Amino acid sequence: MERVEDARGLVLGYVDALNAVGEAMRVEIPSLERLADILGLVRSRRIIGRSGQVGAYAYTVHGAGCRFVSDNDTEVDVDFEADGSEIFDLWRLRLFGLSLPEPLDVTDQDLRAAVRSLQPLLTEVRPGWFSVAH
């Protein structure tokens, strides 16, 4: 049971870190209404580059998402749905856990159990992909 609790803490930590990234990015780039807007800013090529530094975060835009790395090397990778909602999978959660100052390596099985235990806070938007309910 302790492993699932560790995984649950990791998932909640990821959600907190994702929220912190969003807040920090909106402070640094006032035109950013939501984190997904970073894709449009990059695609316009006039606002920001595909990768760079914004405040305390290095970022790299990829496909349908973005990877953020904080000053302490904690990594938050997120994809975006067509409507702009933030989504993540177990791989991104594991990546976050492994990047923590005290790395936490949890199994996909424990992460799946943790995510299920956090419903309705989290919603499975499609098989294996999750979003924070709003």
N, C-alpha and C positions, 0 to 999 in steps of 0.2 A: 504493500500500500504506500510505503514511503516514496517509491519510485514514481508513482502516479502523482503524489503531492509535489515532488520535485518538478515533474512535467507540467503540472498545473501552475506552479509558480513561474516556470519558464514562459508559458503561454501568456499569463497575465503580465509578466515583465516585457514580453514582446509588444503587447497591446499598449502598455505605458510608453515604451520606447517609440513606437510608431506615432502615438499622439504627440510626444515631445518633438519628434522630427517635424511633424506637421506644423506645430506652433512655431518652432524656430524658423522654418522656411517662410511662413507667412509674415513673420516679423522682418526678415531680411529682404523679402520680395513682396511688397505690399499688394501688387496686382494678383498675387496667388490667392484665389479664394479657397481652393482645396488642393490637396497634395497632387492629385492627378493632373492639375493644370500645368505641372512642370513639363509634361510631355509636349503640350502645345507650345510652351516657351522655347523648348529645344528645337522642335520641328520648324518653328519660324526662323530659326538660326540667327535672329537679330537680337534676341533677348539674352539668352544664356547658351553656353556650349553643351555638348553631349555629356561632358564630365567637367568637374571643377570643384570649387570650394565655396560653400555658402555658410557663413557664420562658423559654427563649430562642426559642420558636417562636410565631408567630401561626398560627392554624389557621382553616380554613373547611370545614365539612362540606358535601358536595354529593352528591346522589343516592346512589350506592353507594360513595362514597369521601371523601377528605379532601385538602385542599391545605395544606401546611405551608410557611411562609416563615421562614427563620432570621434572626437579627439582621443578617447580612451580605447579606440579600435573596436568598439561594439558595432556589429553589423546588423542593419535592418534592411532586408530586401522585400519589396512589395510589388505586386502587379496591380493593374487597374482594370476594372470592367469598363465596358463601353459607356456606362452611365457615370463613370468617375469614381465608383466606390472602390475602396482598397480591399484587395483580397490576398490571401497567403495560403501556402500549403505546408505540409509537414516538413518538407525539405528546408523551407525558409525558416521555420521554427528551430530546427536542428542547427542550422547555420548560425542563427542568433545565439543559441545556447553555447555553441562552441567558441563564439567570439567574446563571450563575457570575460571580465577580468579574472574570475574564477570559473573556468569553463565547465559547463554542465552538458554531459552527453547522455541523452535519453533515447530510448527506442521509439520507433514509429508507433508501436503498440501502446506504449505508455502515453505518447502524445495524443493518439487517437482517443484514448480513455479520458485524458485531461480535457480535450476539446469537447467531447460529449458531456462531461460533467459541468462545463461552463455554458451550456445552452440554458436560457435563451440569450445570454450575453453575446455568444457567437452563433452565427448561422452558417450552415453548409450550403453555399450558393450553387455548387455543382460537385460531383463526387471528388472528394479530397481537397477541395478549395473552400476556404472559410472567410467570413467577413464579420466585422463587429456590427451587431445590430444597432440600428439608430432609431 
